[in-house]
Amino acid sequence: MTATAGSAARLYFETGLELPTGRPAPSAVPTAVANFPGDNAIQDLARLSNTVTRWREYDRGGHFPALQAPRELISDIREFFGSLPHTL
C-alpha cells in the first residue's frame, strides 16, 4: 500500500466544508458523459451540478476507455465537440 488514501480523500472532505450542500455549485457549461461498463455514472446525480447535454451508455470498454475502447471514446468526443455551437 502507498499510504495515500488520506491525501486522496482530502479533496472530498475540503469540498464538503466549503459548500453548505456538500456538492458543487451548478455549472452552465455543456457537459457530455460517456458511461462505460464498470463506471456507473448516475444521471440524476450528474444533472444536479452539470448541464448534461449528451449522455451515452457503452457496452464495451471500462474504467480506462482510452485503452479498452479507443474508437468508441474518440468517436464520442468528436461527436460532442462537433455538436457544440462555434460561438463557445
Rosetta blueprint (number, residue, H / E / L):
1 M L
2 T L
3 A L
4 T L
5 A H
6 G H
7 S H
8 A H
9 A H
10 R H
11 L H
12 Y H
13 F H
14 E H
15 T H
16 G H
17 L H
18 E H
19 L L
20 P L
21 T L
22 G L
23 R L
24 P L
25 A L
26 P L
27 S L
28 A L
29 V L
30 P E
31 T E
32 A E
33 V E
34 A E
35 N E
36 F L
37 P L
38 G L
39 D L
40 N L
41 A L
42 I L
43 Q H
44 D H
45 L H
46 A H
47 R H
48 L H
49 S H
50 N L
51 T E
52 V E
53 T E
54 R E
55 W E
56 R E
57 E E
58 Y L
59 D L
60 R L
61 G L
62 G L
63 H L
64 F L
65 P H
66 A H
67 L H
68 Q H
69 A L
70 P H
71 R H
72 E H
73 L H
74 I H
75 S H
76 D H
77 I H
78 R H
79 E H
80 F H
81 F H
82 G H
83 S H
84 L L
85 P L
86 H L
87 T L
88 L L
